[in-house]
Structures are given as C-alpha cells and as structure tokens.
C-alpha cells in the first residue's frame, strides 16, 4: 500500500484516531519497517502512550523532559490535537490489517498468511521473470530425507520445497515485540 503510494525517499508520519489505541511496541515495529515499505523513515508523534512507555521502562526523567519539550515545540499529540497539515495523506483502516509474510522473493511482496501455502506452491513453477522460481513440476515436488544422528538416535525427516525448518523475524523489525 505504501510502496504503491510512492513513499520511497519520503518521511512517513502516522496520525489519526487509531494511534490512541496502538501500544508503543507496535508503533516501534511499524516505524522500524520503513525499508520494507520504502520510506526513508516512519515515525509516530509523541503522546501519552509514549510517556507511559518511558515511565513503565524506568525512564521517568526522560519522559518528563520529552513531555515538556514536545509540548513547548507544539509536537505533543492528544485526542484534542488537530491533525497536522500534510503534503499528502493515505488512509488505512487498522481493522483491515491482516497477518502477513514478506516474499516469497522480495520483502515488498506481501502475502496474507492464509494465502502463503497456495502462493508459494504457485511461485515454485512460475517463470523467474514473473517473480517465480522457474522449477519444473518434478523438481518442485522433490524431497530429500535428512537423518539427525547428533543425539545418538537416527530420526529420518522428509524435507521438501516449502518446508519450514526455521522461522525468524528478520530485517530491522523489533523482535522484542511479542505482538
């Protein structure tokens, strides 16, 4: 959505009534994903949630300083603060956001979690020029048997294309956010 809008080399500020319901760790994750959506940076305004987070993580003095500074500079957002004037805006209904994965080849190729199996299988045999892997059908369905004898017991495991052997949150996303 953001790449389609053309946010490459832009600063993206998130605003609107939904911010009051979004915890700071979620905001940090979204802001840290700026490279995935193409922006130079993504940021959220300072508000009560920002101060609450700082205080709850043992940084009360920093919260007090930030609150005074942001209010003095007119940068503090509250429920009564009018939205800033922007050169362009894009509306996103937060209720429409669904769990997704990046890929299968590029981080901007987002796939809804419920579609991952179908789209991955299709990508295996799709031509490379169409963002596929270009495998022949026989090669796409091929598997190998792995044997783990590290513990003394041999346990054969069949491993094929698309098997998940390790899953990780990568790139610049905040892995400490359990949401």
Helices and strands as residue ranges (DSSP letters): H 2-5, E 11-14, G 17-21, H 24-32, H 34-37, E 41-44, H 48-56, H 60-72, G 94-96, E 100-102, E 110-112, G 113-115, H 116-125, G 128-130, H 137-140, E 143-148, E 155-160
